[in-house]
Amino acid sequence: MNTEPDNATLLAALGQAALRLRMAPAGVVWRTPAWAERHAGWPDAALHAALQPAWQARGEPGSAGSGSVAAPGGTMVALHWVVLADGLLLHEPAPPHDTALALQRHLRDRERLLFTSRSVSVGEMASTLAHEINQPIGTIANVLRGVGARLARLAVPAHEQAALEDLRHGLKLALDQAQFAGRIVGRIREYTPSRQPRRERLDLRALASECVSLLDWEFARDGVPVQTDMPHEAWVEGDALMLQQVIVNLMRNALEAQREAPGPQARVLLRLQRVPGLAGVPDEQQLDIVDHGCGIPEDGESRLFVPFESSKPDGMGIGLKICRSFVELHQGRLWFTRHAPPDTGCSFHIALRAAPPPPSAPGRCERAEAREPGPAAA
């Protein structure tokens, strides 16, 4: 797996014009949308020829340089570059105002993600509470009706009729209150209707890369590198917002599971692969979120997707239930596997039915590899 830092994702999110140029053999590995828009008429071969002098005078990998390069039409373009083992990482400086606007957009996207995540959690929690509370309320009402029916058939002496009437009246009041509570729960369920996914063609690789970019500050804060193994586009049909919530939730769980992991073991891998279907079953796009944290104990496996069951001291126990519900709304599957010793941690797997690519499917960037150097994760 290529573990070159995934500058593409971050630079694309910030709206920067950047390009990864391979010198030997010649080729463009990826370019951000901003570069493609500004330099649509700059052929790869001409760019390669224009950067040959800089490549010939390069320093050691990791060293930086800058200069002006002639673009088609004679326009001089100011570029900065970083020397890599087989080429250059090019970046066109943006005006300060453009950089500030791009940063504002990125922060706004993060805020939207946080707000949406909280809204989804509150809605799902209310819906789950309404469902869970409705069951015992219904049982209480049925028991009260049963007791009332038995009392109606009970023959008692005349001098005890008054006490029996009091008991019947008390049962009726209790049944009325149980039914009133059931109506309240019904109103809660009306306010939190089940949302159906909006069907649209999505590149799961681009969506996962966007999630990595939105969470980069959390992983940087904890010093946990994120690696990606997503060499190809992965088209599915689904709701981008729902699937983003699933990926972000699973990535945060992976981060929390290895906050205490020592040194180089702490890392998260996003791996994407197409799984062929068998016996007429359609192919699936499978996204794996792999961590090397504390893992899931065997006695907690059966309660993993049970609402309000959490191994976290401050957890609500609805995150994984939301994830599974959203994936199943897409006719997909969500499950996990435990790593075999000596490896630690576990992997969560999302499998969605593969869809054909749209007639014209330009990605946010042509390639997105690992964000931080490190050994390939299992």
Helices and strands as residue ranges (DSSP letters): H 7-13, E 17-23, E 26-31, H 33-38, H 44-50, H 52-56, E 64-70, E 76-83, E 87-92, H 96-153, G 158-160, H 161-191, E 200-203, H 204-214, H 216-222, E 226-229, E 235-238, H 240-257, G 263-265, E 268-275, E 284-291, H 298-301, H 319-329, E 333-338, E 346-353
